[in-house]
Amino acid sequence: MTMELQNASTFPNKELSDLTTEVHPKGWRSAWTVGKFMKNNDPLVIPYIDQILEAIPHRNESHQRELLKIITKLELNDDQIGIAFNIAVSLWENLGKAPAVRYYSFKLLVKIGEKFPELKPEIKALANDQYIDSLTRGVKHSIIKITQTL
């Protein structure tokens, strides 16, 4: 599989075309593969940013987690950042979501906060006890550490 991913013509045609599919586990596997092997701001993935953002709210939690990992590795334009911010806040505030989905949502929020420092107080406020008490011990600890960097 690694050899296949090194071939730029195979990578986007196979894995990227299935990246946001609803078919489980095909979509999740493609998202995992792309996220695992892509470079930061990978030019092969950039054309799929809007498609990924549109898919995140509508996929299962495992797929959401992998798509969030991908989005976190990409440089988004201002419109995409606004969409990503809203998605990440929505997922973070959903206490019923898996801790890993909420963790990667928060990481995305922090990344957005780095580009827009005026959002840092709002992001920090989202890390209050109401939202972190339902997390696993390890994820809770990680969120607290991340929040201290804001």
N, C-alpha and C positions, 0 to 999 in steps of 0.2 A: 504494500500500500504506500509506503514512503516513496518508493521509486515513482509510483504513479503521480504523487503529489508534486514531485520535483519537475514534472513535465507541465509547463504552464498551459499548454493547450488542453490537457486532460483535466487539470484542476478545476477551471471554471465550468467546463462543459458538464462534468459529472457531478461533482460535489456541490458546486454553487447553484446549479439548477434545482437541486433538491433541498437546499438550505432552509427554506421556509415552508416546505410542503406540510400539509396536515397529516399525511400518512405516517403513522407511528409504527415502527421506530425509525423509518427511513429519514424523516426530517431531523430528528434528534441526532442520529448518527452523522448525518452530513454536517450539521452545525458543530458537533463535537470535533469532527475531522478538520473542518475549516478553522475553527478556533485554536486547535492544537498546533496546526502547522503554518498558520498565516503569520506574516510579519506585522509589526505595528504599522497602521495606515497602509495596509497592503493594497496596491493598485488593482489587484484582481477582485477584491471584495468591495471596493468603493462604489462601483455601480449598483450594488445591491443594498446600500444603506437604507433607502426609503422602503424597500420591500421588507427588510428585516424589522424596521421600526413598526411598520404596519402589522406585521405578523405577531410580534411579541405578546400583546394582550390576549391573543386568541389561541395560543398554544398551551400544551400541558406544562407543568412546572419544570420538568427536566429540560424540555426544549427551550422554555423561557430563560432558564439559567444559562444555557449554552449561547443563546442569541445575545444575552446581556454581556457575556464575556467578550463576544465578538465586537459589539458596539463600543465597549470600553476601550478596545484597542485601536479604534478609528478616530480620525479627526472629522468632526461634524461641522456643517455650516450652521449659521445662526437659527434658521428655521428647523433644521434637524435637532439642534440642541434643545429648542423649545419643546418639541415633540418628545424627545428622549427624557427630558426633565419631568414632564407630566406623567409619562409611563412609569418612570422610576419612583416618583412620589406615590403614585397609585399602588404599585406593587409593594413598596415599603410600608405603607399605611395599612395594607391588608394583613392583619394579624394571623389569618388562616393560611397564608402562603408558607411554603417550606422555608426554613431558615436560610438555606443556600440561595434561594431566589431573592429573598429580602437582603441578604448580604451583598450580592452582586448589584442589586438595585442601589444600595447605599454607596457602594464603590463608584458607580456611575454618577451619582449625585455629587460625590466628592470631586470627581474628575471635572464635572461641569463647574463646580465651585472654584476650581483652580483657574479656569478661564474667565469666570465671572465672580470675582471676589465679593461683590455686593450680595451674592446669594449665600455666602458662608454662614451668616447668623441664622438664616432660615433652615439651612441644612443641619446645622448644629442643634437647633431646636427640635428637629425631627428625631434626634437620638435621645429623647427623654425616656424616662422609665416606662411610660405607657407603651412605647414601641419596642423597647429592648427586653422587657421582662419576659416576654413569651419566647425569646430566642434560646437556643441551646447555649450552654455555658461557654463553649469555645467561640461561637459566633458573637455572643454578647461581649466577650473579652476583646475580640477583634474590632468590633464596632466602637467600643470605648477607646481603644488605642488609636483608631483612625480619627475619631472625633477630636482627640487631643492635638492632632496635627492641623486642625482647621484654625 
